[in-house]
Amino acid sequence: MLTEVTAIRYVTPLREGGSLPGIVEADDLGTYVMKFTGAGQGRKTLVAEVVCGQLGRRLGLRVPDLVRIQLDPVIGLSEPDQEVQELLKASGGLNLGMDYLPGSLGFDPLAFEVGAEEAGRVVWFDALIGNVDRSWRNPNMLVWHGQLWLIDHGATMIWHHGWRGLDKAAGKPYDASEHVLAPFAPDVAAAAEALAPQITEELLTEVVADVPDEWLTDEPGFDGPDAVRRAYVEVLLERAATVGAGITLGERAGEEPSRAPEWLRVWVDGKASK
């Protein structure tokens, strides 16, 4: 189970993300990026953060530590922004926090080199969880102490927004042609060989157990939180066995041209010609 802390001070909102996360200080003297149950994306965003964050860490990828954060909305009474106050009022109780990485920088593919092995592992992991939010537009990665860290996994596992399509989710291919790490010649085959055997039923069961019951209750079509957890285990277990073969790199899948900016396409072409 994730460590539980209590927020004691709301420091500042982070306006880069659509869910308006905020930096808070907690009673364990830690500083966290807090994501709120009252945000527009709802509790499934937090479920995705827990499942994918914990799974990524178990696979050896760098993901900030996660905690459960109890929030009393009163800590935001001095916040002048009405939108923030309303968000805090709507999020009383249990929320999610990610360890704040002070001094970290947003990943820039022109400034930070990533090896083919690490790039392959990240791309394979994103394919497994169906991450649609790791493009050049919005890398959702940080560089901290010279190492790559993965953040913001709320836009993953889109199948859990409509469980009736679960039978198609397991075999859905993954277009990584505009993945921010595509220019680094990711070794997806080596990643699949190394990581797929680690995705066991036991591992996934342990990972989904970290999702609080209250974020899984009243899910249509399920008898209770444990049944929802089982659905996550089944689809991820099935995807792990085959997803490596369904990853598209290089040319886009389909006729639509790349929407990457000119500077990135020129740089990619230059690397490919070396």
Secondary structure, 3 states (H helix, E strand, C coil): CCCEEEEEEEEEECCCCCCCCEEEEECCCCEEEEECCCCCCCHHHHHHHHHHHHHHHHCCCCCCCEEEEEECHHHHCCCCCHHHHHHHHCCCEEEEEEECCCCCEECCCCCCCCCHHHHHHHHHHHHHHCCCCCECCCCCEEEECCEEEECCCCCCCHHHHCHHHHHHHCCCCEECCCECCHHHCCCHHHHHHHHHHHCCHHHHHHHHCCCCHHHCCCCCCCCCHHHHHHHHHHHHHHHHHHHHHHEECCCCCCCCCCCCCHHHHHHHHHHHCC
